[in-house]
């Protein structure tokens, strides 16, 4: 009888742990990225209205292994999702996509033309923060190693460090503190 109760307690414990883990992991497509109008000027207007710091853009591609990995892991973490969405309108721009969108000046084009010709993104994933004045405050090429490193992208802008030093210097100092 005691063994049975012990086994049941273990199963319940594992079940609760699995539920807690599942609650902490949510699909990036629905919980990290905001639904987009496809109009960056309008998105920036909405960010101002919502009291956000600006736009956080991820340039990615369907067949990009680091993009896929980041969406499944880092961008699926509830704390990452909540932190970024608290401070930014978070948008995904398809580096190879044909979806029509409008840039900050209202020019309409395909997302791949915006990414490659206007934003001059060279590869994926690339992350950028556009401030409320329309200026790019941060650009980072390549994936983050983990959620803590990824959170530095947001914190660099939220704390105003972008005004004082380059992101790489900020990142090196923060990672050295770990």
C-alpha positions in Angstrom: 0.0 0.0 0.0 2.8 2.4 0.9 4.6 1.7 -2.4 1.4 2.3 -4.3 0.9 5.7 -2.5 4.5 6.5 -3.1 4.2 5.7 -6.8 1.1 7.8 -7.1 2.7 10.7 -5.3 5.7 10.5 -7.7 3.4 10.4 -10.8 1.4 13.4 -9.5 4.7 15.2 -8.8 6.0 14.5 -12.3 2.7 15.5 -13.8 2.7 18.9 -11.9 6.3 19.5 -12.9 5.4 18.7 -16.6 2.5 21.1 -16.4 4.7 23.9 -14.9 7.2 23.3 -17.7 4.6 23.3 -20.4 3.1 26.6 -18.9 6.6 28.2 -19.1 6.9 27.2 -22.8 4.5 28.8 -25.3 4.7 28.8 -29.1 6.7 31.8 -30.3 4.4 32.4 -33.2 1.5 33.2 -30.9 3.2 34.4 -27.7 6.4 36.1 -28.7 5.5 37.9 -31.9 2.7 40.4 -32.1 0.1 40.1 -34.8 1.3 42.5 -37.4 -0.5 45.0 -39.7 2.3 44.7 -42.2 2.9 48.4 -41.9 5.9 49.5 -39.9 4.8 53.1 -39.7 1.5 52.0 -38.1 3.3 49.5 -35.9 5.6 52.3 -34.6 2.6 54.6 -34.0 0.9 51.8 -32.0 4.2 51.2 -30.0 4.1 54.9 -29.0 0.5 54.7 -28.1 1.1 51.6 -25.9 4.0 53.3 -24.1 6.6 50.9 -25.6 10.3 51.6 -26.4 9.9 50.8 -30.1 9.8 47.8 -32.4 11.8 44.6 -31.9 12.3 42.9 -35.3 13.4 39.4 -36.0 14.5 38.8 -39.6 14.2 35.1 -40.1 13.6 32.4 -42.7 11.6 29.2 -42.8 14.6 27.1 -43.6 17.0 28.8 -41.1 18.1 26.2 -38.5 19.2 28.8 -35.9 15.8 30.6 -36.4 13.9 27.3 -35.9 15.9 26.4 -32.8 15.5 29.9 -31.3 11.7 29.8 -31.9 11.4 26.4 -30.3 13.6 27.2 -27.3 14.4 30.8 -26.3 11.5 32.5 -27.9 9.2 29.9 -26.4 10.0 30.9 -22.8 7.3 32.7 -21.0 9.7 35.1 -19.2 11.3 36.1 -22.6 7.9 36.6 -24.2 6.6 38.6 -21.4 9.7 40.8 -21.1 9.9 41.6 -24.8 6.2 42.2 -25.3 6.1 44.5 -22.2 8.7 46.8 -23.8 8.3 46.4 -27.6 6.0 45.6 -30.4 7.6 42.4 -31.5 7.5 41.6 -35.2 8.8 38.8 -37.5 9.9 39.7 -41.0 10.4 36.9 -43.4 13.8 37.3 -45.1 12.6 35.3 -48.1 8.9 36.2 -48.0 6.6 37.6 -50.6 4.1 39.0 -48.1 3.4 42.6 -48.8 4.4 45.1 -46.2 5.0 48.9 -45.8 8.3 50.3 -44.5 8.6 53.3 -42.1 8.2 55.7 -45.0 5.0 54.0 -46.2 6.5 52.4 -49.3 4.9 49.1 -50.1 7.0 46.1 -51.0 7.5 42.4 -50.4 9.1 41.4 -47.0 12.2 40.0 -48.7 12.7 43.3 -50.5 12.4 45.2 -47.3 14.7 42.9 -45.4 17.4 42.6 -48.1 17.3 46.0 -49.9 15.9 48.5 -47.4 17.1 47.1 -44.1 20.2 45.5 -45.7 20.0 42.3 -43.7 22.7 39.9 -44.9 21.6 36.7 -43.1 19.2 35.2 -40.6 18.5 35.4 -37.8 19.1 39.1 -37.4 17.5 41.2 -34.7 17.0 44.9 -34.7 15.4 47.4 -32.4 13.8 50.5 -34.0 13.3 53.4 -31.5 10.2 55.5 -31.3 11.9 58.1 -33.5 12.4 55.5 -36.3 16.1 55.1 -35.7 17.7 51.7 -35.4 19.1 51.4 -31.9 20.4 47.8 -32.1 21.3 45.3 -34.7 22.6 41.8 -33.8 23.5 39.1 -36.3 23.1 35.5 -35.4 21.4 33.5 -32.7 21.7 34.0 -28.9 23.2 31.2 -26.9 20.5 31.2 -24.3 17.6 33.1 -22.9 19.7 35.2 -20.6 21.9 36.4 -23.5 18.8 37.1 -25.6 17.3 39.2 -22.8 20.3 41.5 -23.1 19.0 42.7 -26.5 15.9 44.2 -24.7 17.7 45.4 -21.6 20.3 47.3 -23.7 17.5 49.5 -25.0 15.2 49.5 -22.0 18.0 50.7 -19.7 19.2 53.3 -22.2 22.7 51.8 -22.5 22.5 52.2 -26.3 23.2 55.9 -25.7 26.4 55.2 -23.9 28.2 52.3 -25.6 28.1 49.7 -28.4 26.1 46.6 -27.7 29.1 44.3 -27.9 30.8 46.2 -25.0 27.6 46.0 -22.9 27.1 42.3 -23.7 30.7 41.4 -22.8 30.4 43.2 -19.5 27.1 41.6 -18.6 28.1 38.1 -19.6 31.4 38.5 -17.6 29.2 39.1 -14.4 27.5 35.7 -14.7 
